[in-house]
Amino acid sequence: MNLFLTIVLAVGPLYSAYYSAERQDWAGVKSITSKLLYQKVARKMYMAACFRTGDYQGIVQAIEVAPLDQIDEYDIVAYAYASYKLDDPSTNRLIDEARKVAPYLDDFIDYVDMNYNLRHRNLWRAHRIALTAASRWKRVDKTTVFTYANSVLNNHPSNAVEVLKAALPNMAREDSARAFLLMGKAYRKAGNVSLATHYFKMALIDYPETPYSIAAARYLKNYRTAKAKAYFFNKKYTTALKYAPSYSDVRLMIYYKKGRYSSFMRRYNPKKKHDPRVYLYAARIYKRRGQFLRARREYLKALDAKDKDVREAAVLELSNLIIRRRDFVGYSRMKGKLVNPDQFQSLRIGITAYALRKKGDAIKYLEKAASSDESRFWKTAALFWLYKITHKRKYRIQASRTKTYSYYTLRTYKGKVLTTDYSRWIQAHNPRYSEHAKRGKFFAFIGFILWAIDEAKMGELAAGYDIGRYAQSIGDYQTAIATASVTVDNARAPVPKEVLKIAYPCLFHSWVTKHSRSYRLSKGLLLGLMREESRFMHRVVSRAGAVGLTQVMPKTAKKVWRKIKPGSRFHSKVLRNPDTNIKIGAYHLKELLSAFGNEIYALAAYNAGKGRVVTWKHYMPFADTDLFVEMIPFKETRGYVKRVMRSAYIYKAICE
């Protein structure tokens, strides 16, 4: 009887704690679980909440009152980290203990050790740790190296340069730009102007797309064109214009981005050789003006771009133009230009051929795209279109074995979600002894979501699920979604529903159920929209000003408010209330569904606006929602529709 009462008294508050965690109310989680520290699950939730609120004293107290048989290696490493944050004198001893119990977290423990030694001016020890991190280069080592370099830059510039040079061979492109900027600053501090200038030039000229190129530009005289490019690629167009030479390509690109199309065309010479990005922009302007033949000519020139993004944009927009105009000559010229098309180009040619009713060409190019393993996502796209055209079962099976839960695979199966038995799957993919899973769970525990995601990506298939399950157990649903999604995204065979439910949790379920019933809306569609719009963070505000779970714009919300609560006053603060936000988003989505009669059109309108979707539908040669998705001119909206539809299919399978 006593055991039964103990379980009842513990489980009730835990449900309340999870309810608070669902709403990112970590203060509430702390308040509830602080009285249950004798229970391991509650204590872990309490500590996770302390990490997220910066209450390191609470972490220390939670470990000190815990029964000895409940203390694990995560607690010991967390204790060392909290002691470092509190600058406790026993930190060195605790760091040594952490090294013994969790050698798989060596890079994180080194990070804590180095910071503690920097704080206490033990520079020799900090330098040795930074050099070790530079040569080892695990996930946390990058942070260690750059933290050290920034800390010693002013007083010990030579030490900063030594560590950065040791790490350079391991660095990715953006990290290299950051290192060159710091090395330039170090040499400048040391009085070596020529070497400082050399490294600033490298950061500016070789890496113009990184923010570090702008920082480097401030230390250099001249180099006007390079500075203009750096500011352009970092979207500082007004500043870029100050440096751009009068008739340069970079000035043309700036004019385009600032919407000064007349200025662009006055200086643009189609007979002159330009940057392929300029050809792409010129084609867009010609298309806006209705000069379609000229637009086609410039698109064809842009297909030669070395930049993958420019090349893909050109082939996508050109194929859309050809479909829209029923331009058979343009189709022939595109094929002639792309003699050896890559996977994406083959896919777009195949889709264009399908739209022009050239079935033989469509199958030929789609099979070429499907035979490539360059991108599994585009491979499943090609397989979907092949199945759509031929109805051959082999293409559907190949899609499920390539990327089981991609948008295209789910469309191939008409929304049916394949799953498998949990016990068999977990035996085949047991993540128990995976080092990446153990590291990822610790990073989830202390709230370092990006590091947890990286471990999920580097680990075995089930690592992401294991990390996600642990994150969900401590109430961190955002980390759970992000890490478990890695497992779902990489699956080449069905996974159990238990895995899908971690990556696609049915949060705010009671309100979703209530409002979906009120407006006769699919619960799966509403959950899918919320997941992709906000990741269930009800206080989030986008750069454009969209608010809350359904990311509705205040102007749109005000119009909806007048319909659902006529006569009452609207204030944008109500959008931060989950119940109200879901109600407004659901009503708006239902209006769009009623207007267009189709989920895909409604979602496109939800993201890009109703007027744009009406215009896009007008350009369609025939009614085909799959072709409509491929022809959406906005990359953001195109991806948004695919993501929400994918989520909706999965939610319909696990929550309805």
C-alpha positions in Angstrom: 0.0 0.0 0.0 2.8 2.4 0.9 4.6 1.7 -2.4 1.3 2.3 -4.3 0.9 5.7 -2.5 4.5 6.6 -3.3 4.1 5.9 -7.0 0.8 7.9 -7.1 2.4 10.9 -5.3 5.4 10.9 -7.6 3.6 10.3 -11.0 1.1 13.1 -10.5 3.6 15.9 -10.1 5.7 14.4 -12.9 2.8 14.9 -15.3 2.6 18.5 -14.2 6.3 18.9 -14.8 6.0 17.5 -18.4 3.1 19.8 -19.0 5.3 22.8 -18.0 8.2 21.5 -20.1 5.9 21.2 -23.1 5.5 25.0 -22.8 9.2 25.6 -22.1 8.3 26.8 -18.6 11.6 25.6 -17.0 11.0 27.7 -13.9 7.8 25.7 -13.4 9.6 22.4 -14.0 12.1 23.3 -11.3 9.4 24.3 -8.8 7.5 21.0 -9.3 10.5 18.6 -9.4 12.4 20.3 -6.5 10.3 18.3 -4.1 11.0 15.0 -5.9 14.8 14.9 -5.9 14.7 11.4 -4.3 13.3 10.1 -7.6 15.9 9.8 -10.5 13.6 10.9 -13.4 12.4 14.0 -11.5 15.9 14.8 -10.4 17.2 14.7 -14.0 14.3 16.9 -15.0 15.2 19.3 -12.2 18.9 19.4 -13.2 18.0 19.9 -16.9 15.8 22.8 -15.9 18.6 24.3 -13.8 21.0 24.1 -16.8 18.4 26.0 -18.9 17.8 28.7 -16.3 21.5 29.1 -15.3 20.9 27.8 -11.8 24.2 26.0 -11.2 23.9 26.1 -7.5 20.7 24.0 -7.9 22.6 21.4 -9.9 25.2 21.0 -7.1 22.5 20.7 -4.5 20.5 18.2 -6.5 23.6 15.9 -6.8 24.6 16.3 -3.1 21.1 15.2 -1.9 20.8 12.3 -4.4 21.1 8.7 -3.1 24.6 7.3 -4.0 23.1 4.4 -6.1 21.5 7.0 -8.4 24.6 9.0 -9.2 25.9 8.3 -12.7 28.7 9.7 -14.9 26.5 12.4 -16.3 25.9 13.7 -12.8 29.7 13.7 -12.1 30.5 15.6 -15.3 27.6 18.0 -14.7 28.8 18.5 -11.2 32.3 19.5 -12.5 30.7 21.9 -15.1 28.5 23.5 -12.4 31.5 23.9 -10.1 33.5 25.6 -12.8 30.6 28.0 -13.5 30.4 28.7 -9.7 34.2 29.0 -9.6 34.3 26.5 -6.8 37.9 25.7 -5.4 37.2 21.9 -5.8 36.8 22.2 -9.6 40.2 20.7 -10.5 39.5 17.6 -8.4 36.0 17.3 -9.9 37.4 17.6 -13.4 39.9 14.8 -12.8 37.1 12.6 -11.5 35.0 13.4 -14.6 37.9 12.3 -16.8 37.9 8.9 -15.1 34.2 8.1 -15.3 33.5 9.6 -18.8 36.5 9.4 -21.1 34.1 9.6 -24.1 33.5 13.3 -23.1 37.2 14.1 -23.2 36.7 17.1 -25.5 34.0 18.7 -23.3 36.0 18.1 -20.1 39.0 19.7 -21.7 36.8 22.7 -22.7 35.8 23.1 -19.0 39.4 22.5 -17.8 40.8 25.1 -20.2 38.3 27.8 -19.3 38.9 27.2 -15.6 42.6 27.6 -16.1 42.2 30.7 -18.2 40.1 32.2 -15.4 42.8 31.5 -12.9 45.7 32.7 -15.2 47.2 29.2 -15.5 48.2 30.0 -19.1 50.6 27.1 -19.6 48.0 24.5 -18.7 45.3 26.2 -20.9 47.7 26.4 -23.8 48.5 22.7 -23.7 44.8 21.8 -23.6 44.1 24.1 -26.6 46.9 22.4 -28.6 45.4 19.0 -27.8 42.0 20.2 -28.9 43.5 21.6 -32.1 45.1 18.2 -33.1 42.1 16.1 -31.9 39.3 18.2 -33.4 36.2 16.6 -32.1 32.9 18.6 -32.0 33.7 20.6 -28.8 37.3 21.2 -29.8 36.4 23.9 -32.2 34.8 25.9 -29.4 37.9 25.2 -27.2 40.3 26.5 -29.9 38.4 29.7 -30.7 37.6 30.4 -27.1 41.3 30.1 -26.2 42.5 32.2 -29.2 40.1 35.0 -28.4 41.1 35.0 -24.7 44.9 35.2 -25.3 44.8 37.4 -28.4 45.7 40.7 -26.8 48.3 39.6 -24.2 49.8 36.5 -25.9 49.2 36.8 -29.6 51.9 34.2 -30.5 50.1 31.5 -28.5 46.9 32.3 -30.3 48.6 31.9 -33.7 50.3 28.6 -32.7 47.0 27.0 -31.7 45.1 28.3 -34.7 47.8 27.1 -37.2 47.7 23.7 -35.5 43.9 23.5 -36.1 43.9 24.8 -39.7 44.2 21.5 -41.5 41.1 20.2 -39.7 38.9 23.3 -40.3 35.9 23.7 -42.6 35.6 26.8 -44.8 33.9 29.2 -42.4 36.2 28.1 -39.6 39.2 28.8 -41.7 37.9 32.4 -42.4 37.5 32.9 -38.7 41.0 31.6 -38.0 42.6 33.9 -40.6 40.8 36.9 -39.1 42.0 36.1 -35.6 45.5 35.4 -36.9 45.5 38.8 -38.6 44.4 40.4 -35.4 47.2 38.6 -33.5 49.9 39.6 -35.9 48.6 43.2 -35.8 48.8 43.1 -32.0 52.3 41.7 -32.2 53.3 44.6 -34.6 53.8 42.5 -37.7 51.8 44.6 -40.2 52.7 42.6 -43.3 51.6 39.3 -42.0 48.5 40.8 -40.5 47.6 42.3 -43.9 48.2 38.9 -45.5 45.8 37.1 -43.3 43.2 39.8 -43.4 43.3 39.6 -47.2 42.8 35.9 -47.2 39.7 36.2 -45.0 38.3 39.0 -47.2 39.1 37.7 -50.7 39.0 33.9 -50.3 35.9 33.7 -48.0 33.6 36.7 -49.0 30.4 34.8 -48.1 31.4 34.5 -44.4 30.8 37.3 -41.8 34.5 37.3 -41.0 35.3 38.8 -44.4 33.5 42.0 -43.3 35.4 42.1 -40.1 38.7 41.7 -42.0 37.7 44.5 -44.5 37.8 47.0 -41.7 41.5 46.5 -41.3 42.4 46.9 -45.0 42.8 49.9 -47.3 41.8 49.7 -50.9 40.5 46.3 -52.2 37.2 48.0 -53.1 35.8 45.3 -55.3 36.6 42.6 -52.7 35.0 44.6 -50.0 31.9 45.2 -52.2 31.6 41.4 -52.7 32.0 40.7 -49.0 29.3 43.1 -48.1 27.1 41.9 -50.9 27.3 38.2 -49.9 26.6 39.2 -46.3 23.4 41.2 -47.5 24.8 44.6 -46.5 23.8 46.0 -49.9 23.9 49.8 -49.1 27.5 49.5 -47.7 28.5 47.2 -50.7 27.3 49.9 -53.1 29.8 52.4 -51.6 32.7 50.2 -52.7 31.4 48.7 -56.0 33.1 50.1 -59.1 30.7 51.8 -61.5 30.3 49.2 -64.2 31.3 46.1 -62.3 29.3 42.9 -62.0 29.1 43.3 -58.3 27.4 46.7 -58.7 24.8 45.0 -61.1 24.2 42.3 -58.4 23.7 45.0 -55.8 21.2 46.9 -58.0 19.2 43.7 -58.4 19.1 43.0 -54.7 18.0 46.6 -53.9 15.2 46.4 -56.5 16.8 49.0 -58.8 16.0 47.0 -62.0 16.2 50.1 -64.3 19.7 50.9 -63.1 20.7 47.2 -63.6 19.4 47.2 -67.2 21.1 50.5 -68.1 24.5 49.1 -67.2 23.9 45.5 -68.3 25.5 44.5 -71.6 24.2 41.1 -72.8 27.2 40.8 -75.2 29.7 41.2 -72.5 30.9 38.3 -70.4 29.5 38.5 -66.9 29.4 36.6 -63.6 26.7 33.8 -64.1 24.8 35.3 -61.1 24.4 38.5 -63.2 22.9 36.4 -66.1 20.4 34.8 -63.6 19.4 38.3 -62.3 19.0 39.6 -65.9 16.8 36.7 -66.8 14.5 37.4 -63.8 14.2 41.0 -64.8 13.4 40.1 -68.4 10.8 37.6 -67.2 9.2 40.3 -65.0 9.0 42.6 -68.0 7.4 39.8 -70.1 10.4 39.5 -72.4 10.5 35.7 -72.3 12.8 35.0 -75.2 15.5 37.2 -73.7 14.9 35.7 -70.3 15.4 32.2 -71.8 18.7 33.4 -73.4 20.1 34.6 -70.1 19.0 31.5 -68.2 20.8 29.4 -70.7 24.0 31.4 -70.1 23.6 31.0 -66.3 23.6 27.2 -66.6 27.4 27.4 -67.0 27.8 28.7 -63.4 30.3 26.9 -61.2 28.3 27.9 -58.1 25.9 25.1 -57.5 23.1 27.3 -56.0 23.2 29.6 -59.1 23.2 26.6 -61.5 20.3 24.9 -59.7 18.3 28.2 -59.6 18.8 28.7 -63.3 17.7 25.3 -64.4 14.7 25.3 -62.1 13.5 28.8 -63.3 14.2 28.0 -66.9 12.3 24.7 -66.7 9.4 26.6 -65.1 9.4 29.2 -67.8 9.4 26.5 -70.5 6.5 24.7 -68.9 4.6 27.9 -68.4 5.1 29.0 -72.0 4.8 25.5 -73.5 8.1 26.4 -75.1 9.3 23.4 -77.1 12.2 25.3 -78.6 13.4 26.3 -75.2 13.1 22.7 -74.0 15.3 21.6 -76.9 17.9 24.3 -76.2 18.0 23.4 -72.5 18.6 19.7 -73.4 21.3 20.8 -75.9 23.0 23.0 -73.3 23.0 20.3 -70.6 24.8 17.5 -72.5 25.9 15.7 -69.4 23.3 16.8 -66.8 23.8 16.1 -63.1 21.2 14.6 -60.9 19.1 17.7 -60.3 19.3 18.9 -63.9 18.2 15.4 -65.1 15.3 15.6 -62.6 14.2 19.0 -63.9 14.5 18.0 -67.5 12.4 14.9 -66.8 9.7 17.0 -65.0 9.7 19.5 -67.9 9.3 16.7 -70.4 6.4 15.3 -68.4 4.7 18.7 -68.4 5.2 18.9 -72.2 3.7 15.4 -72.6 7.0 13.9 -73.8 6.7 10.7 -71.9 9.8 9.0 -73.5 12.1 11.9 -72.6 10.6 12.1 -69.2 11.3 8.5 -68.3 14.8 8.7 -69.9 16.0 11.7 -67.8 14.2 10.6 -64.6 15.8 7.2 -64.7 19.2 9.0 -65.1 18.4 11.0 -62.0 17.2 7.9 -60.1 20.4 6.0 -60.9 22.6 8.7 -59.2 23.3 8.6 -55.5 24.5 12.2 -55.3 21.4 13.2 -53.3 19.0 10.6 -51.8 16.3 13.3 -51.6 16.4 14.0 -55.3 16.7 10.3 -56.1 13.4 9.7 -54.3 11.9 12.6 -56.2 12.9 11.0 -59.5 11.5 7.6 -58.4 8.2 9.3 -57.4 7.8 10.9 -60.8 8.7 7.6 -62.5 6.1 5.8 -60.5 3.6 8.6 -61.2 4.2 8.2 -65.0 4.5 4.4 -65.3 2.7 3.1 -62.2 5.4 0.4 -61.9 5.7 -1.0 -58.4 9.5 -1.3 -58.5 9.9 2.5 -58.4 7.8 2.7 -55.2 9.8 0.0 -53.5 13.1 1.7 -54.5 11.9 4.9 -53.1 11.1 3.3 -49.7 14.6 1.8 -49.6 16.3 5.1 -50.5 14.6 7.5 -48.1 11.7 5.9 -46.4 10.1 9.0 -44.9 10.9 11.7 -47.5 8.0 13.8 -48.9 8.3 12.1 -52.2 8.3 8.5 -50.8 5.2 9.3 -48.8 3.5 10.8 -51.9 4.5 7.7 -53.8 2.6 5.7 -51.1 -0.3 8.2 -51.2 0.3 9.3 -47.7 0.6 5.8 -46.2 3.4 5.6 -43.5 5.3 2.4 -43.3 6.3 1.2 -39.8 7.9 -1.9 -38.3 8.0 -3.8 -35.0 9.9 -2.0 -32.2 11.6 -5.0 -30.5 13.0 -6.3 -33.8 14.2 -2.9 -34.9 15.9 -2.0 -31.6 17.7 -5.4 -31.6 19.0 -4.7 -35.1 20.0 -1.1 -34.3 20.8 -1.3 -30.6 22.3 2.1 -29.7 23.2 1.1 -26.1 26.9 1.1 -26.5 27.2 3.9 -29.1 29.7 6.5 -28.0 27.9 9.2 -30.2 24.6 8.3 -28.4 26.1 8.6 -25.0 27.8 12.0 -25.9 24.6 13.2 -27.5 22.5 12.4 -24.4 24.9 14.3 -22.2 24.7 17.4 -24.4 20.9 17.1 -24.4 21.0 16.9 -20.6 23.0 20.2 -20.3 21.0 21.9 -23.0 23.6 22.1 -25.8 21.2 21.2 -28.6 23.6 21.8 -31.6 26.2 19.5 -30.1 23.5 16.9 -29.5 22.3 17.1 -33.1 25.9 16.7 -34.4 26.3 13.5 -32.4 23.0 12.2 -33.8 24.3 12.9 -37.3 27.7 11.3 -36.8 26.3 8.2 -34.9 24.6 5.0 -36.1 21.0 5.1 -37.3 19.4 4.6 -33.9 21.7 7.2 -32.1 19.4 10.0 -33.0 16.4 8.1 -31.6 18.2 7.2 -28.4 19.3 10.9 -27.8 15.8 12.1 -28.6 14.2 9.6 -26.2 16.5 10.8 -23.4 15.8 14.4 -24.2 12.1 13.8 -24.1 12.5 12.0 -20.7 13.9 15.3 -19.2 11.3 17.4 -20.9 13.3 19.0 -23.7 11.0 18.4 -26.6 12.9 20.6 -29.0 16.1 18.6 -28.7 14.1 15.4 -28.9 12.5 16.5 -32.2 15.8 17.6 -33.7 17.8 14.5 -32.8 15.2 11.8 -33.4 14.4 13.5 -36.8 18.0 12.6 -37.8 17.1 8.9 -37.5 13.8 9.3 -39.4 15.4 11.4 -42.1 18.2 8.8 -42.7 16.0 5.7 -42.6 16.2 3.4 -45.6 13.6 1.0 -44.2 10.6 1.5 -42.0 11.1 2.5 -38.3 8.7 1.7 -35.4 6.0 4.1 -34.4 7.8 4.7 -31.1 10.6 6.3 -33.1 8.2 8.5 -35.1 6.5 9.6 -31.9 9.7 11.1 -30.5 10.5 13.0 -33.8 6.8 13.9 -34.3 5.3 14.4 -30.8 1.6 15.2 -30.5 2.1 18.3 -28.2 -0.7 20.7 -27.2 -2.9 17.8 -28.0 -6.1 18.9 -26.2 -6.2 22.3 -27.9 -5.3 20.8 -31.3 -8.1 18.2 -30.9 -10.6 20.9 -29.8 -9.9 23.4 -32.7 -9.4 20.8 -35.4 -12.9 19.4 -34.5 -14.4 22.9 -34.3 -13.2 23.7 -37.9 -13.4 20.2 -39.3 -9.7 20.2 -39.9 -7.4 17.3 -40.1 -5.6 17.0 -36.8 -2.5 15.6 -38.5 -2.4 18.6 -40.9 -2.6 21.1 -38.0 0.1 19.3 -36.0 2.3 19.1 -39.1 1.9 22.9 -39.7 2.7 23.7 -36.0 5.8 21.4 -36.0 7.3 22.9 -39.2 6.3 26.5 -38.4 7.5 26.8 -34.8 8.8 23.4 -33.5 6.1 23.8 -30.9 7.8 26.9 -29.3 4.7 29.0 -28.5 6.7 32.2 -27.7 8.8 32.3 -30.9 8.6 35.3 -33.2 10.0 35.1 -36.8 12.1 37.8 -38.5 9.0 38.7 -40.5 7.0 39.1 -37.3 5.0 35.9 -37.4 4.1 34.8 -33.9 3.6 31.6 -31.9 2.8 28.0 -32.6 1.1 28.5 -36.0 3.4 31.5 -36.9 0.5 33.7 -37.9 1.1 37.3 -38.9 -0.5 39.9 -36.6 -2.4 41.5 -39.5 -3.8 38.1 -40.6 -4.6 37.3 -37.0 -6.5 40.6 -36.6 -8.7 39.8 -39.6 -9.4 36.3 -38.3 -10.1 37.7 -34.8 -12.9 39.9 -36.1 -14.5 36.8 -37.6 -14.3 34.5 -34.6 -14.8 37.2 -31.9 -16.7 40.0 -33.6 -16.8 43.2 -31.6 -14.0 42.3 -29.2 -10.7 44.1 -29.3 -7.6 42.4 -30.7 -4.1 42.7 -29.2 -1.1 40.9 -30.7 -0.2 39.6 -27.2 -3.0 37.1 -27.4 -0.9 35.3 -30.1 1.5 34.1 -27.4 -1.3 32.2 -25.8 -1.1 28.6 -27.2 -4.9 28.0 -27.2 -5.7 31.3 -28.9 -2.8 31.0 -31.4 -3.9 27.5 -32.4 -7.5 28.6 -32.8 -6.5 31.5 -35.1 -4.1 29.4 -37.1 -6.7 26.6 -37.5 -9.4 29.0 -38.6 -7.1 30.7 -41.2 -6.0 27.3 -42.5 -9.6 26.2 -42.8 -10.4 29.4 -44.8 -7.6 28.6 -47.2 -8.7 25.0 -47.6 -12.2 26.2 -48.4 -10.9 28.7 -50.9 -8.6 26.2 -52.8 -10.1 22.8 -51.9 -6.7 21.2 -51.6 -4.2 20.9 -48.8 -1.2 21.7 -51.0 -2.6 24.9 -52.4 -3.8 25.9 -48.9 -0.3 25.4 -47.4 1.3 27.4 -50.2 -1.1 30.2 -49.5 -0.5 30.0 -45.8 3.2 30.6 -46.4 3.3 32.9 -49.4 -0.1 34.5 -49.4 -3.4 33.7 -51.1 -2.9 36.2 -54.1 0.4 34.6 -55.1 -1.1 31.1 -55.2 -4.0 32.3 -57.4 -1.4 33.7 -59.8 0.8 30.6 -59.7 -2.2 28.4 -60.5 -3.0 30.5 -63.5 0.3 29.7 -65.0 -0.2 25.9 -64.7 -0.7 24.1 -68.1 -3.1 21.6 -66.4 -4.3 20.8 -63.0 -1.6 18.7 -61.3 -0.8 19.4 -57.6 2.5 17.6 -57.8 3.6 19.7 -60.8 2.4 22.8 -59.0 4.7 22.1 -56.0 7.7 21.7 -58.4 6.8 25.0 -60.1 6.4 27.1 -56.9 8.9 30.0 -57.7 9.9 30.6 -54.0 12.4 28.1 -52.7 11.1 28.8 -49.1 7.5 28.1 -50.0 8.4 25.0 -52.1 10.3 23.5 -49.2 7.7 24.5 -46.7 4.8 22.7 -48.5 6.9 19.5 -48.8 7.9 19.6 -45.1 4.4 20.3 -43.8 2.8 17.6 -46.0 5.4 15.1 -44.9 4.7 15.9 -41.3 1.0 15.8 -41.8 1.2 12.3 -43.3 3.2 11.0 -40.4 0.9 12.7 -37.8 -2.1 11.2 -39.5 -0.5 7.8 -39.0 0.5 8.2 -35.3 -2.0 10.7 -33.8 -5.3 10.3 -35.5 
